[in-house]
Amino acid sequence: MNRKLTKRILLLLCTFSLLMGAEPVLGWSNGGYSADPTQPDYGTHDWIAQHALDFLPAAEKQYLTSNLNTYLFGTELPDLPASQGGIGDTTKHHVYYSATGTLTDDASAQRATAMYNQALNYLKTNDPANAAKSAGAMTHYIADLAVFGHVMGSSTAWGTETHHSDYETYVNTRTDSYQDTFNTYLHYDGSLTVLSAYDATVNLAYNTVFGGSNNLGCVWMDTHYDWSNTTFSGRCGESLNLAVNAVADVLHTLYLEANPSTSPTATPTPTPTPTATATQAPTPTTTTTPTATVQPVSPSPQETPITPEFPVTQSLMVALAAILVLAVVHKKKTKN
């Protein structure tokens, strides 16, 4: 009897170890990890990054369109484990606000800034390929904050989200090619503005948390998860459009900072590869620009939680402890 119990406990321990090694919940999809960086798999992150180029003048995106596959591969580096040549910092893909609108954790904004600075240095040293890769990674940290699951967590006033990977998976089925279903939500907001990677990330997160003028924030999205609800799907489309325009503004800013003597050109031109076809955009159900009722307060970042996007681990640890207690009790009863 004791041997059987021991074997069962060992089996549970092995299973638990495998679960502990699982990756945290990721952000928008990249279509998987690319086997060949020169032919990257395509997913939502690629879709956002590439459509942002549609809103840029030809000169500003030349280094990106000339290194398009490198740029798109860069978008998967934040999720790709370091052991596979990526960055693998999935526990830092979030921004948290308090219920009063105070910024309490700016992890993803810090990472976006780091990648922006890296891309800028590469541009200044005439290394467009690596600049494109770093810029691609930067877009990931910005775009993740268009997902309500990346602004929610057990340490926030909103609690841990119920829907995360299912939401991102559904969106990916409609954004896994340059020309796809959700292209109908995309439209240029009318101007390219100077916007830092940091501000783009925290502003997008703020809109995702509080929901703009119609208050379709993170809690509303999580509790009203229903793709047949046009208000829900429209809010998703609005968030995607905000992300694309925010990324375009940051790429515009990056180009201007790398080329200070260049007069800015605010006329976007179509991305040469592939060629986009005009699509009628539906009227979004909410405002298409972030309209914060409370301005973000200068952050006093909290220490980044070790696994803020993997709450299941805590439950497993409690379950394991319970199993071990039962095993000890059983062993004592057997001896008696």
C-alpha positions in Angstrom: 0.0 0.0 0.0 2.8 2.4 0.9 4.6 1.7 -2.4 1.5 2.4 -4.4 1.0 5.7 -2.5 4.6 6.7 -3.0 4.3 6.0 -6.8 1.2 8.1 -7.0 2.8 11.0 -5.1 5.8 10.8 -7.4 3.6 10.9 -10.5 1.7 13.9 -9.2 5.0 15.7 -8.5 6.3 15.0 -12.0 3.0 16.3 -13.5 3.2 19.4 -11.3 6.8 20.0 -12.4 5.8 20.0 -16.0 2.9 22.4 -15.3 5.3 24.7 -13.5 7.5 24.8 -16.6 4.6 25.9 -18.8 4.7 29.4 -20.5 2.6 32.2 -19.0 -0.4 33.2 -21.0 0.8 35.1 -24.0 -0.5 38.2 -25.8 -1.8 38.6 -29.4 -0.7 35.7 -31.5 2.2 35.6 -33.9 0.9 32.5 -35.6 3.4 30.4 -33.6 7.1 30.4 -33.3 8.7 30.7 -36.7 10.9 27.9 -37.9 12.5 30.2 -40.4 13.0 33.9 -39.3 13.2 34.9 -43.0 9.7 33.5 -43.5 7.9 34.4 -40.2 4.6 32.9 -39.2 1.8 35.4 -39.4 -0.6 36.4 -36.6 -2.2 39.4 -34.9 1.1 41.0 -33.8 2.3 40.9 -37.4 -1.0 42.2 -38.7 -0.9 45.2 -36.3 2.8 46.0 -37.0 2.4 45.7 -40.8 -0.8 47.8 -41.0 0.8 50.5 -39.0 3.2 51.0 -42.0 0.2 51.8 -44.2 -0.2 55.1 -42.3 3.5 56.2 -42.8 5.1 58.2 -45.6 7.3 56.1 -47.9 10.6 57.6 -46.6 9.7 56.9 -42.9 9.0 53.2 -43.5 11.7 52.5 -46.1 14.0 50.6 -43.7 11.0 48.6 -42.5 9.6 47.7 -45.9 13.1 46.8 -47.1 13.4 44.4 -44.1 9.8 43.5 -43.8 10.2 39.8 -42.8 12.9 40.9 -40.2 10.5 43.5 -38.8 7.6 40.9 -38.6 9.9 38.3 -37.0 10.9 40.9 -34.4 7.2 41.1 -33.2 7.5 37.5 -31.9 10.8 38.0 -30.0 9.1 39.2 -26.7 7.2 35.9 -26.5 9.9 33.7 -27.9 12.0 32.0 -25.1 15.5 33.2 -24.7 16.7 29.7 -25.1 15.4 29.9 -28.7 16.9 33.3 -29.5 14.1 35.4 -28.3 13.6 37.8 -25.3 11.0 35.6 -23.5 9.9 38.2 -20.9 6.2 37.4 -20.9 5.8 38.4 -17.3 6.4 42.0 -18.3 3.7 42.4 -20.9 1.2 44.3 -18.8 0.4 47.8 -17.5 -1.7 48.2 -14.3 -3.8 51.1 -13.2 -5.6 51.7 -9.9 -9.3 52.4 -9.8 -8.6 56.1 -9.5 -6.5 56.1 -12.7 -3.1 56.1 -11.1 -0.5 54.1 -13.0 0.9 51.5 -10.6 2.9 49.1 -12.9 4.4 50.2 -16.2 6.3 47.0 -17.1 5.4 46.8 -20.8 5.9 50.5 -21.3 9.4 50.2 -19.9 10.1 47.3 -22.3 8.7 49.2 -25.3 11.0 52.1 -24.4 14.0 49.8 -24.2 13.3 48.4 -27.7 12.6 51.9 -29.1 16.0 53.0 -27.8 17.6 49.9 -29.3 16.1 50.5 -32.7 17.1 54.2 -32.5 20.7 53.2 -31.9 20.7 50.8 -34.8 19.3 53.5 -37.1 22.0 56.0 -36.0 24.7 53.4 -36.7 23.2 52.6 -40.2 22.0 49.1 -39.3 18.5 49.1 -40.8 18.0 45.3 -40.5 18.6 45.2 -36.8 16.6 48.5 -36.4 13.7 46.8 -38.1 13.9 43.8 -35.8 14.0 45.9 -32.6 11.2 48.1 -33.9 9.1 44.9 -34.5 9.7 43.8 -30.9 8.8 47.3 -29.7 5.4 47.1 -31.4 4.6 43.9 -29.4 4.9 45.6 -26.1 2.6 48.4 -27.2 0.0 46.3 -29.0 -0.4 43.8 -26.1 -2.1 46.6 -24.1 -5.0 46.6 -26.5 -6.0 43.3 -24.8 -8.1 43.6 -21.6 -6.3 40.6 -20.1 -3.0 42.5 -20.1 -4.4 45.2 -17.8 -6.1 42.8 -15.3 -4.6 40.7 -12.6 -5.0 39.5 -9.1 -3.1 42.5 -7.8 -5.4 45.0 -9.6 -8.8 46.4 -8.7 -10.3 44.5 -11.6 -9.2 41.0 -10.5 -7.9 38.2 -12.7 -9.6 38.0 -16.1 -11.8 35.0 -17.1 -11.1 35.3 -20.8 -7.7 35.8 -22.3 -6.3 33.1 -24.6 -9.7 32.4 -26.0 -10.1 36.1 -26.9 -6.7 36.3 -28.5 -7.2 33.0 -30.4 -10.5 34.2 -31.9 -9.0 37.5 -33.0 -6.0 35.7 -34.5 -8.4 33.7 -36.8 -9.4 37.0 -38.3 -5.9 38.7 -38.4 -3.6 35.9 -39.5 -3.0 37.4 -43.0 -2.4 40.9 -44.2 -5.8 41.0 -45.9 -8.2 39.6 -43.4 -11.7 39.9 -41.9 -10.8 42.5 -39.2 -9.2 44.9 -41.8 -12.7 46.5 -41.8 -11.9 48.0 -38.4 -8.8 49.8 -39.5 -8.7 53.5 -40.6 -6.1 56.3 -40.3 -6.9 58.7 -37.5 -6.0 61.6 -39.6 -2.6 62.6 -38.3 0.9 61.4 -37.3 1.9 62.8 -33.9 5.1 62.7 -32.0 4.5 60.0 -29.4 7.0 58.1 -27.2 6.9 54.3 -27.0 6.2 54.8 -23.2 3.3 57.1 -23.7 1.8 55.0 -26.5 1.8 52.0 -24.2 0.4 53.6 -21.1 -2.2 55.6 -23.0 -3.4 52.5 -24.8 -3.6 50.6 -21.5 -5.6 53.4 -20.0 -8.1 53.2 -22.8 -8.3 49.4 -22.4 -8.8 49.7 -18.7 -11.4 52.5 -18.6 -13.0 52.0 -22.0 -13.1 55.5 -23.4 -16.2 57.7 -23.5 -18.6 54.7 -23.5 -16.9 53.0 -20.6 -16.4 49.7 -22.4 -13.4 48.9 -20.2 -11.6 45.7 -19.3 -14.2 44.5 -16.7 -17.0 45.1 -19.2 -15.2 43.2 -21.9 -14.4 40.3 -19.7 -17.9 39.9 -18.3 -19.7 40.5 -21.6 -17.6 38.2 -23.7 -19.8 37.4 -26.7 -18.7 37.7 -30.3 -22.3 37.8 -31.5 -22.7 41.1 -29.5 -21.8 43.9 -31.9 -20.9 46.2 -29.1 -18.4 43.7 -27.8 -16.9 42.9 -31.3 -16.9 46.6 -32.2 -15.0 47.5 -29.0 -12.4 44.8 -30.0 -12.1 46.4 -33.4 -11.7 49.8 -31.9 -8.9 48.6 -29.6 -7.1 47.0 -32.6 -7.4 50.3 -34.6 -6.1 52.3 -31.6 -3.1 49.9 -31.4 -2.3 50.3 -35.1 -2.5 54.1 -35.0 -0.4 54.2 -31.8 2.3 52.1 -33.4 2.3 54.3 -36.5 2.8 57.4 -34.3 5.7 55.8 -32.5 7.4 54.6 -35.7 6.9 58.1 -37.1 8.6 59.5 -33.9 11.4 57.0 -34.2 12.2 58.1 -37.7 12.2 61.8 -36.8 14.5 61.2 -33.9 16.9 59.2 -36.0 16.8 61.8 -38.8 16.6 65.2 -36.9 17.4 67.2 -40.1 14.5 65.7 -42.0 11.4 67.7 -42.4 8.5 65.5 -41.3 6.0 64.4 -44.0 2.6 63.7 -42.7 1.2 62.1 -45.8 0.9 58.3 -45.4 1.6 56.1 -48.4 0.5 52.5 -49.1 2.9 49.8 -47.9 4.4 48.5 -51.1 4.4 44.8 -50.1 1.7 43.5 -50.0 -0.6 46.0 -51.7 -3.7 46.8 -49.6 -7.1 47.0 -51.1 -9.5 49.6 -49.9 -12.0 48.3 -47.4 -15.1 50.1 -46.1 -14.6 50.5 -42.4 -17.7 50.1 -40.2 -18.7 52.9 -37.8 -17.1 51.8 -34.5 -19.4 51.5 -31.5 -17.1 53.6 -29.4 -14.7 56.5 -29.8 -11.7 55.8 -32.0 -9.3 57.8 -29.9 -8.4 57.4 -26.3 -10.4 59.9 -24.2 -9.3 59.6 -20.7 -11.5 61.2 -18.0 -8.6 60.9 -15.6 -5.1 61.6 -16.8 -2.4 59.0 -15.9 -0.4 60.0 -12.9 3.4 59.8 -13.1 4.2 56.2 -12.2 5.7 54.8 -9.1 6.0 51.3 -10.5 5.5 48.4 -8.2 7.8 45.4 -8.5 6.7 43.3 -11.4 5.0 40.2 -10.2 6.9 37.1 -10.9 4.0 35.5 -12.8 1.2 38.0 -13.0 -0.3 36.3 -16.1 -0.2 32.7 -14.8 -2.5 32.6 -11.8 -3.1 28.8 -12.3 0.3 28.1 -10.7 -0.9 29.3 -7.3 -3.9 26.9 -7.4 -1.6 24.0 -8.4 0.7 24.8 -5.5 -2.2 24.7 -3.0 -3.4 21.4 -4.6 0.0 19.9 -4.2 0.2 20.9 -0.6 -3.2 19.3 0.1 -2.1 16.1 -1.5 1.1 15.9 0.6 -0.9 16.5 3.8 -3.3 13.7 2.9 -0.4 11.4 2.1 1.1 12.0 5.6 -2.2 11.5 7.3 -2.7 8.3 5.3 0.7 7.0 6.2 0.1 7.6 10.0 -3.2 5.8 9.8 -1.6 2.9 8.1 1.1 2.6 10.8 -1.6 2.7 13.5 
